[in-house]
Amino acid sequence: MARKKKDTTESLNVSSKFENVKILYNTGRIKEAIAYLYTIYTDLALQKYGVRKTFSQTVRDFAIIMVKQYGQDPANIYPFIQQIEKAIYGGYPSTPAFFLEIVKSFENIYREMSGHRMPSLNL
């Protein structure tokens, strides 16, 4: 008997991952919420393309691979990656407004990789 293929978002348990982002944000841990969005991005890459970010790859290195080897739209990925780098490495203040900018840029990536709209965070 044929097995039904699981939906990509279901197999990643995206709902709980976005719930974690929401919890981090609501408890004032905005920088961690931003980093967790990046983790969701790498999970999506693993699910869709079977590619795993290695420990030695920088955020930017991984994005370049995703664009060059897997055809991700650079107009979607590069703004997101620049914001992630600012938040994690650049000492940029992790304000609620900056977090919402990152969420907005991640929506495009999520749609591109999953084929679905990103679940609402209801912040």
Contact map, one row per residue, 1 for C-alpha under 8 A:
111000000000000000000000000000000000000000000000000000000000000000000000000000000000000000000000000000000000000000000000000
111100000000000000000000000000000000000000000000000000000000000000000000000000000000000000000000000000000000000000000000000
111110000000000000000000000000000000000000000000000000000000000000000000000000000000000000000000000000000000000000000000000
011111000000000000000000000000000000000000000000000000000000000000000000000000000000000000000000000000000000000000000000000
001111100000000000000000000000000000000000000000000000000000000000000000000000000000000000000000000000000000000000000000000
000111110110000000000000000000000000000000000000000000000000000000000000000000000000000000000000000000000000000000000000000
000011111110000000000000000000000000000000000000000000000000000000000000000000000000000000000000000000000000000000000000000
000001111111000000000000000000000000000000000011000000000000000000000000000000000000000000000000000000000000000001000000000
000000111111110000000000000000000000000000000000000000000000000000000000000000000000000000000000000000000000000001000000000
000001111111110000000000000000000000000000000000000000000000000000000000000000000000000000000000000000000000000000000000000
000001111111110000000000000000000000000000000000000000000000000000000000000000000000000000000000000000000000000000000000000
000000011111110000000000000000000000000000110010000000000000000000000000000000000000000000000000000000000000000000000000000
000000001111111110000000000000000000000000000000000000000000000000000000000000000000000000000000000000000000000000000000000
000000001111111111000000000000000000000000000000000000000000000000000000000000000000000000000000000000000000000000000000000
000000000000111111100000000000000000000000000000000000000000000000000000000000000000000000000000000000000000000000000010000
000000000000111111110000000000000000000000000000000000000000000000000000000000000000000000000000000000000000000000000000000
000000000000111111111000000000000000000100000000000000000000000000000000000000000000000000000000000000000000000000000000000
000000000000011111111100000000000000000000000000000000000000000000000000000000000000000000000000000000000000000000000010100
000000000000001111111110000000000000000000000000000000000000000000000000000000000000000000000000000000000000000000000000100
000000000000000111111111000000001000000000000000000000000000000000000000000000000000000000000000000000000000000000000000000
000000000000000011111111100000001101100000000000000000000000000000000000000000000000000000000000000000000000000000000000000
000000000000000001111111110000001000000000000000000000000000000000000000000000000000000000000000000000000000000000000000111
000000000000000000111111111000000000000000000000000000000000000000000000000000000000000000000000000000000000000000000000000
000000000000000000011111111111011000000000000000000000000000000000000000000000000000000000000000000000000000000000000000000
000000000000000000001111111111011000000000000000000000000000000000000000000000000000000000000000000000000000000000000000001
000000000000000000000111111110000000000000000000000000000000000000000000000000000000000000000000000000000000000000000000001
000000000000000000000011111110000000000000000000000000000000000000000000000000000000000000000000000000000000000000000000000
000000000000000000000001111111000000000000000000000000000000000000000000000000000000000000000000000000000000000000000000000
000000000000000000000001111111111000000000000000000000000000000000000000000000000000000000000000000000000000000000000000000
000000000000000000000001100111111100000000000000000000000000000000000000000000000000000000000111001000000000000000000000000
000000000000000000000000000011111110000000000000000000000000000000000000000000000000001100000100000000000000000000000000000
000000000000000000000001100011111111000000000000000000000000000000000000000000000000000000000000000000000000000000000000000
000000000000000000011101100011111111100000000000000000000000000000000000000000000000000000000000000000000000000000000000000
000000000000000000001000000001111111110000000000000000000000000000000000000000000001001000000000001001000000000000000000000
000000000000000000000000000000111111111000000000000000000000000000000000000000000001000100000000000000000000000000000000000
000000000000000000001000000000011111111100000000000000000000000000000000000000000000000000000000000000000000000000000000000
000000000000000000001000000000001111111110000000000000000000000000000000000000000000000000000000000000100100000000000000000
000000000000000000000000000000000111111111000000000000000000000000000000000000000001000000000000000000000000000000000000000
000000000000000000000000000000000011111111100000000000000000000000000000000000000000000000000000000000000000000000000000000
000000000000000010000000000000000001111111110000000000000000000000000000000000000000000000000000000000000000000000000000000
000000000000000000000000000000000000111111111000000000000000000000000000000000000000000000000000000000000000110000000000000
000000000000000000000000000000000000011111111100000110000000000000000000000000000000000000000000000000000000000000000000000
000000000001000000000000000000000000001111111110000100000000000000000000000000000000000000000000000000000000000000000000000
000000000001000000000000000000000000000111111111000000000000000000000000000000000000000000000000000000000000010011000000000
000000000000000000000000000000000000000011111111111100000000000000000000000000000000000000000000000000000000000010000000000
000000000000000000000000000000000000000001111111111100000000000000000000000000000000000000000000000000000000000000000000000
000000010001000000000000000000000000000000111111111000000000000000000000000000000000000000000000000000000000000000000000000
000000010000000000000000000000000000000000011111110000000000000000000000000000000000000000000000000000000000000011000000000
000000000000000000000000000000000000000000001111111000000000000000000100000000000000000000000000000000000000000000000000000
000000000000000000000000000000000000000000001111111100000000000000000000000000000000000000000000000000000000000000000000000
000000000000000000000000000000000000000000001110111110000000000000000000000000000000000000000000000000000000000000000000000
000000000000000000000000000000000000000001101100011111000000000000000000000000000000000000000000000000000000000000000000000
000000000000000000000000000000000000000001000000001111101000010000000000000000000000000000000000000000000000000000000000000
000000000000000000000000000000000000000000000000000111111000000000000000000000000000000000000000000000000000000000000000000
000000000000000000000000000000000000000000000000000011111000000000000000000000000000000000000000000000000000000000000000000
000000000000000000000000000000000000000000000000000001111100000000000000000000000000000000000000000000000000000000000000000
000000000000000000000000000000000000000000000000000011111111110000000000000000000000000000000000000000000000000000000000000
000000000000000000000000000000000000000000000000000000011111110000000000000000000000000000000000000000000000000000000000000
000000000000000000000000000000000000000000000000000000001111111000000000000000001000100000000000000000000000000000000000000
000000000000000000000000000000000000000000000000000000001111111100000000000000001000000000000000000000000000000000000000000
000000000000000000000000000000000000000000000000000000001111111110000000000000000000000000000000000000000000000000000000000
000000000000000000000000000000000000000000000000000010001111111111000000000000000000000000000000000000000000000000000000000
000000000000000000000000000000000000000000000000000000000011111111100000000011001000000000000000000000000000000000000000000
000000000000000000000000000000000000000000000000000000000001111111110000000000000000000000000000000000000000000000000000000
000000000000000000000000000000000000000000000000000000000000111111111100000000000000000000000000000000000000000000000000000
000000000000000000000000000000000000000000000000000000000000011111111111000000000000000000000000000000000000000000000000000
000000000000000000000000000000000000000000000000000000000000001111111111110010000000000000000000000000000000000000000000000
000000000000000000000000000000000000000000000000000000000000000111111111000000000000000000000000000000000000000000000000000
000000000000000000000000000000000000000000000000000000000000000011111110000000000000000000000000000000000000000000000000000
000000000000000000000000000000000000000000000000100000000000000011111111000000000000000000000000000000000000000000000000000
000000000000000000000000000000000000000000000000000000000000000001111111100000000000000000000000000000000000000000000000000
000000000000000000000000000000000000000000000000000000000000000001110111110110000000000000000000000000000000000100000000000
000000000000000000000000000000000000000000000000000000000000000000100011111110000000000000000000000000000000000000000000000
000000000000000000000000000000000000000000000000000000000000000000100001111111000000000000000000000000000000000000000000000
000000000000000000000000000000000000000000000000000000000000000000000000111111100000000000000000000000000000000000000000000
000000000000000000000000000000000000000000000000000000000000000000000001111111110000000000000000000000001101100000000000000
000000000000000000000000000000000000000000000000000000000000001000100001111111111000000000000000000000000000100000000000000
000000000000000000000000000000000000000000000000000000000000001000000000011111111100000000000000000000000000000000000000000
000000000000000000000000000000000000000000000000000000000000000000000000001111111110000000000000000000001000000000000000000
000000000000000000000000000000000000000000000000000000000000000000000000000111111111000000000000000001001100000000000000000
000000000000000000000000000000000000000000000000000000000011001000000000000011111111100000000000000000000000000000000000000
000000000000000000000000000000000000000000000000000000000000000000000000000001111111110000000000000000000000000000000000000
000000000000000000000000000000000000000000000000000000000000000000000000000000111111111000000000000001000000000000000000000
000000000000000000000000000000000110010000000000000000000000000000000000000000011111111100000000000001000000000000000000000
000000000000000000000000000000000000000000000000000000000010000000000000000000001111111111000000000000000000000000000000000
000000000000000000000000000000000000000000000000000000000000000000000000000000000111111111110000000000000000000000000000000
000000000000000000000000000000100100000000000000000000000000000000000000000000000011111111111100000000000000000000000000000
000000000000000000000000000000100010000000000000000000000000000000000000000000000001111111110000000000000000000000000000000
000000000000000000000000000000000000000000000000000000000000000000000000000000000000111111110000000000000000000000000000000
000000000000000000000000000000000000000000000000000000000000000000000000000000000000111111110000000000000000000000000000000
000000000000000000000000000000000000000000000000000000000000000000000000000000000000011111111000000000000000000000000000000
000000000000000000000000000000000000000000000000000000000000000000000000000000000000011111111100000000000000000000000000000
000000000000000000000000000000000000000000000000000000000000000000000000000000000000001000111110000000000000000000000000000
000000000000000000000000000001100000000000000000000000000000000000000000000000000000001000011111011000000000000000000000000
000000000000000000000000000001000000000000000000000000000000000000000000000000000000000000001111111000000000000000000000000
000000000000000000000000000001000000000000000000000000000000000000000000000000000000000000000111111100000000000000000000000
000000000000000000000000000000000000000000000000000000000000000000000000000000000000000000000011111110000000000000000000000
000000000000000000000000000000000000000000000000000000000000000000000000000000000000000000000111111111000000000000000000000
000000000000000000000000000001000100000000000000000000000000000000000000000000000000000000000111111111100000000000000000000
000000000000000000000000000000000000000000000000000000000000000000000000000000000000000000000001111111110000000000000000000
000000000000000000000000000000000000000000000000000000000000000000000000000000000000000000000000111111111000000000000000000
000000000000000000000000000000000100000000000000000000000000000000000000000000010011000000000000011111111100000000000000000
000000000000000000000000000000000000100000000000000000000000000000000000000000000000000000000000001111111110000000000000000
000000000000000000000000000000000000000000000000000000000000000000000000000000000000000000000000000111111111000000000000000
000000000000000000000000000000000000000000000000000000000000000000000000000100110000000000000000000011111111100000000000000
000000000000000000000000000000000000100000000000000000000000000000000000000100010000000000000000000001111111110000000000000
000000000000000000000000000000000000000000000000000000000000000000000000000000000000000000000000000000111111111000001100000
000000000000000000000000000000000000000000000000000000000000000000000000000100000000000000000000000000011111111100000000000
000000000000000000000000000000000000000010000000000000000000000000000000000110000000000000000000000000001111111110000000000
000000000000000000000000000000000000000010010000000000000000000000000000000000000000000000000000000000000111111111111100000
000000000000000000000000000000000000000000000000000000000000000000000000000000000000000000000000000000000011111111111100000
000000000000000000000000000000000000000000000000000000000000000000000001000000000000000000000000000000000001111111110000000
000000000000000000000000000000000000000000011001000000000000000000000000000000000000000000000000000000000000111111100000000
000000011000000000000000000000000000000000010001000000000000000000000000000000000000000000000000000000000000011111110000000
000000000000000000000000000000000000000000000000000000000000000000000000000000000000000000000000000000000000011111111000000
000000000000000000000000000000000000000000000000000000000000000000000000000000000000000000000000000000000000011101111100000
000000000000000000000000000000000000000000000000000000000000000000000000000000000000000000000000000000000010011000111110000
000000000000000000000000000000000000000000000000000000000000000000000000000000000000000000000000000000000010011000011111000
000000000000001001000000000000000000000000000000000000000000000000000000000000000000000000000000000000000000000000001111100
000000000000000000000000000000000000000000000000000000000000000000000000000000000000000000000000000000000000000000000111110
000000000000000001100100000000000000000000000000000000000000000000000000000000000000000000000000000000000000000000000011111
000000000000000000000100000000000000000000000000000000000000000000000000000000000000000000000000000000000000000000000001111
000000000000000000000100110000000000000000000000000000000000000000000000000000000000000000000000000000000000000000000000111
